Amino acid sequence: AFPHATTAIAGQQPALAQEITVANKSLFQSITSVLPRATTVNEAGGPAYKLPAKHALAQLAATGTFGNVHYASAQSQLDQMRALIDEVNDNEFLAKLAVYSRERAYMKDMPAALLVTLSTRDTALMHKVFDRVADIAPYGNTQAPDRQDILNVGGFSDAVFHVVASFLENDASRFVREVESVEL
């Protein structure tokens, strides 16, 4: 039934020179020639796709923590954010992204970092979005203290990235359009 499979006969081992093949390797060959090839390497060292700068910055602002996580350090996230901000060089997009990452992605540090960038590039725009991005709570904050009985998680599981991928639905510019739809 399976011409490429061999089995041992009644307790006998197949000959060492005999190759055991369990799948036809040419079966899915046509699909691999159609799929795009990875263009870069991710933090874990695996193949990945280089995103356009606005998309990469939006993804970082919505998922980055400025904390040391398994494959990325706080410093590497900050360096990546700075490089992407320089590449994007669009203050209105940065303002919208700060609001988006705070109000819709519920981030705190990334929007604050974007606000700091705006403070040196476009102070009027920074003042326009400040109240929507910066949380100023007197006599307290919303961060859990570092104690042995509290687990502060510094990153996301693969499941979160699968949700983001399904959100994009093969439309890499959808994330950017969502950010750009934010009204200032």
NUVOGU-111802 format. One record per atom (N, C-alpha, C, CB): residue in one letter; z, x, y. Coordinates in steps of 0.05 Angstrom, whole numbers, plus 5000, padded with zeros to 4 digits. Glycine has a CB too. Layout:
BEGIN
aZXY
...
END
This chain:
BEGIN
a500050174976
a500050005000
a500050175025
a502449815000
f501450405024
f501550585047
f500450855039
f504550615058
p497850895045
p496551145035
p497651395047
p493651135041
h499051385070
h500151625082
h502951675074
h499851605112
a504251505058
a506951535050
a507151635022
a508551275054
t508951815016
t509451904989
t512351854982
t508752204985
t512851814957
t515651764949
t516251934925
t516151464943
a518851974920
a519652124896
a519451934873
a522552234899
i518752044849
i518551884825
i520951924808
i515951954809
a522451704804
a524751704786
a526451954788
a523851674757
g527552004812
g529352234815
g527952494820
g531052254792
q525352514819
q523952764824
q523552794854
q521252784808
q523753034864
q523253094892
q520253134896
q524853344902
p519053044919
p516253104923
p515853414926
p515252964948
a513553504921
a512953794923
a513353874952
a510053854914
l514554114956
l515054214983
l512554244999
l516454484982
a510354304987
a507854335001
a506654075009
a505854494985
q507653854998
q506553595003
q507753485029
q507053404979
e506153395048
e507153295074
e507853005071
e505053335096
i510152925081
i510852645080
i510252525108
i513952605073
t508352345109
t507552215133
t508351925132
t504552245138
v509851825151
v510751555151
v509351375171
v513751545156
a507851495190
a506451345210
a503751475215
a508051315236
n501951305222
n499251405229
n499351485258
n497051185224
k499251745264
k499551845291
k497251775309
k499852145290
s494951705299
s492651635316
s492751335323
s490051695301
l494651185312
l494750895318
l495050835347
l496950775302
f496850975361
f497450925389
f496251135408
f500450905393
q494451285398
q493251495415
q491751385439
q491351665398
s490351165436
s488751055458
s490550975481
s487150825448
i492950875476
i494650785498
i495751015514
i496950615487
t496251245502
t497251475517
t495251585536
t498251685497
s492751545531
s490751655550
s490451475574
s488051675536
v491451225572
v491251035594
v493651055613
v490950745583
l495951115602
l498451125617
l498451365636
l500851135599
p499551325660
p499651555679
p501551765669
p500551455707
r500952015674
r502652235666
r504852275687
r500952495663
a507152375677
a509352435695
a508552655714
a511852515679
t509452635739
t508652825760
t510853015769
t507652675783
t513352965759
t515553135767
t517653135745
t516753035794
v519953255751
v522153265732
v524553145745
v522653565723
n526052975731
n528452855742
n530853035740
n529052585728
e533152945750
e535553115750
e536453205722
e537852965764
a535753035702
a536553095675
a534553295662
a536752845658
g532353355676
g530353535665
g528153395650
g531653725646
g528153135650
g526052975636
g523752915654
g527252725625
p521452845642
p519052775658
p519652525675
p516652725640
a518552515699
a518952295717
a516552265735
a521552335734
y516552055751
y514352005770
y515352055798
y513251715767
k513852195814
k514552245842
k513951995858
k512952495854
l515951885871
l515751645887
l514851715915
l518351485887
p513451525929
p512951575958
p515551605972
p511251335970
a515551755994
a518051826008
a519751586016
a517351996033
k518551376027
k520051136035
k521351006011
k518250936050
h519850985989
h520950865965
h523251035954
h518750835944
a522851295953
a524951475942
a527551455959
a523951765941
l527151445986
l529451426004
l530851156001
l528551476033
a529350945998
a530450675995
a532050665968
a528350465995
q530950785947
q532250785921
q534850945923
q530450895900
l534751175936
l537151345939
l539251205956
l536451615952
a538451065977
a540350925995
a541650685981
a538950836020
a540250575961
a541350345947
a542850415922
a539050155940
t542650665913
t543950745888
t545650995890
t541950775866
g545151165910
g546551415913
g549451375921
g545151595933
t551151565912
t554051525917
t555251755932
t555451495891
f553851975936
f555052215948
f557452315932
f555752175977
g557352255907
g559452345889
g558252505867
g561052105876
n559752685855
n558752845833
n558452665809
n560553085827
v555952625801
v555452455777
v554252645756
v553452225784
h553552535733
h552852695710
h550652895716
h551952515687
y548452815729
y546152995733
y545753075762
y543652865722
a547352965780
a546953035808
a549553075822
a545352805822
s549653285839
s552153335854
s551953185881
s552553635858
a554253165894
a554353045920
a552553195939
a557253035931
q552553465938
q550953625955
q547953585950
q551653925952
s547153565924
s544353535919
s543353265928
s543853565888
q545053055927
q544352795938
q544052805968
q546352575930
l545852945981
l545652976010
l543153126018
l548153116021
d542553346004
d540153506009
d537653336005
d540053755992
q537653185983
q535253015978
q534952806000
q535652875950
m537152686008
m536952486030
m535952606055
m539752356035
r536852836063
r535952976087
r532953036086
r537553236092
a532053136063
a529253196060
a527452946062
a528753346033
l528352736049
l526852486050
l526852366078
l528052286030
i529052376092
i529152276120
i527152436137
i532052306132
d527052696134
d525152856149
d522252786142
d525553156144
e521752726116
e519052646108
e518252376117
e518952666077
v520152186118
v519551916127
v519151916157
v521851716119
n521052036172
n520852056201
n520151796214
n518852266208
d521551576208
d521051316219
d523751186225
d519351126199
n524651206250
n527351116258
n527750816252
n527851176287
e525850656257
e526150366252
e526650316223
e523750206263
f525050446206
f525550426177
f528350516169
f523350576161
l529250736181
l531950836175
l534050636183
l532451106190
a533650506206
a535550296214
a535550066195
a534950206243
k533249966188
k533049746169
k534149826142
k530149666166
l533750066133
l534750156108
l537750176108
l533550436101
a538950266131
a541850276133
a543049996130
a542650396160
v541749796143
v542749516141
v542349416113
v541249336162
y539949466102
y539349366074
y541349486054
y536549446067
s541849746056
s543549876036
s546449786039
s543350176038
r547249706063
r549949616067
r550249316060
r550849656097
e548449146070
e548748856066
e547648756040
e547348716089
r545648876029
r544448776004
r545048935980
r541448746008
a545349195983
a546049375960
a549049435960
a544449635962
y550449355980
y553449375981
y554349675980
y554649225959
m552749845991
m553450135992
m555050186017
m550950315991
k556550406017
k558150476041
k557350756052
k561150476034
d557250956035
d556751226045
d553951276054
d557551426024
m551951176039
m549151226046
m548451086072
m547351116024
p549250836077
p548650716103
p549950866126
p549450426103
a552350956121
a553751116142
a552251376148
a556651176133
a551251506128
a549751746132
a547151686147
a549051886105
l545851466141
l543451386156
l544151326185
l542051146143
l546451206189
l547351146216
l547851406232
l549950976215
v549051606219
v549451866232
v546751986240
v550952056214
t544751966223
t542052066229
t540951926253
t540152036205
l541251656254
l540251506277
l541751586303
l540551206272
s544251656301
s545751726325
s544651976339
s548651776317
t543152136324
t541952376337
t539052336343
t542352616319
r537852126333
r534952076337
r534351856356
r533652026311
d535851636354
d535251396371
d537851246375
d533151206357
t539351316396
t542051206400
t541950906405
t543451346423
a539850806418
a539650516423
a539450366397
a537250456441
l537850466379
l537450346352
l540050366336
l535150476337
m541350596338
m543950626324
m545950416334
m545050916329
h546150376360
h548050176370
h547249896362
h548150196401
k544649846359
k543749576351
k544649506322
k540649566352
v544749696304
v545449646277
v548349726269
v543549776258
f549749856287
f552349966281
f554249766269
f553650076306
d554549526281
d556549326271
d555749216244
d556749106291
r553249236236
r552449136210
r552749346188
r549549036211
v552949596196
v553049816177
v555849936174
v551150036186
a557249966196
a559850096196
a562049886193
a560350256222
d563749926174
d566149746170
d568549886182
d566549686139
i569549766202
i571949886214
i574249686210
i571549936245
a575949756191
a578249586184
a580849726192
a578249516153
p582249626211
p584749756219
p586849746197
p585849626244
y588349966195
y590549996177
y589749966147
y592649796183
g587450036140
g586850016111
g583850056106
g587649746101
n583250066081
n580450086073
n580049946046
n579450386071
t577649926037
t577049786012
t576649975989
t574549616016
q577050225992
q576750415970
q579250435955
q575950695981
a579050435929
a581350465911
a582350745913
a580750385882
p585050785914
p586051065916
p585551205889
p589051055922
d585551465890
d585251625866
d587951645853
d584151915872
r588251495831
r590651495815
r589851505785
r592551255821
q591751575768
q591151595740
q590651315727
q593451725725
d591651105739
d591350835728
d588850695739
d593750665732
i587250835756
i584850715767
i582450885760
i585050675798
l580350765750
l577950905743
l575950855765
l576850825715
n575251065780
n573151045800
n570651155787
n573851205826
v568650985784
v566151055771
v564251165792
v564850805756
g563051395787
g561451525807
g558451505802
g562151815808
g557551325786
g554651295782
g554051045766
g553551535767
f551551015760
f550650775746
f549650845718
f548450635762
s549850645700
s548750685674
s545750635675
s550050485653
d544350695653
d541450655651
d540750355655
d540450745625
a542650175649
a542049885651
a541449815681
a544449725641
v542849945700
v542349885728
v539549965735
v544450035746
f538650195726
f535950285732
f533850105719
f535550575724
h534449985696
h532649795683
h532449545700
h533549725655
v534649455712
v534549225730
v532849285755
v537449145739
v533149525766
v531549605789
v528549615781
v532449885800
a528049715758
a525249735748
a524049455745
a525049885722
s525649265734
s524548995730
s524248865757
s526448835712
f525948925776
f525748825803
f523048905816
f528048915821
l522249155811
l519849255823
l517349135809
l519749555821
e517549065784
e515348935769
e512649075774
e515148645776
n512649335768
n510149495771
n508949495799
n508149385751
d510649445819
d509749445847
d511549635862
d509749155859
a510749885863
a512450095876
a512950035905
a511150365873
s511249885919
s511649845947
s513449595953
s508949805961
r514149445932
r515849205936
r518549285948
r516249065909
f519749495938
f522349585948
f522149645978
f523349825933
v520049785986
v519749846014
v519249596031
v517250036018
r517749406020
r517349146035
r519948996038
r515248976020
e521649006018
e524348876020
e525948996042
e525848895993
v525949266044
v527349396066
v526149336093
v527349706061
e523549346094
e522149286120
e522448996129
e519249356118
s523148816111
s523548536118
s526148486132
s523248356094
v527948676132
v530548656145
v530148626175
v532448896138
e531248426187
e531048386216
e533248536230
e531148086223
l532548676251
l534548826266
l535548666290
l533449086276
END
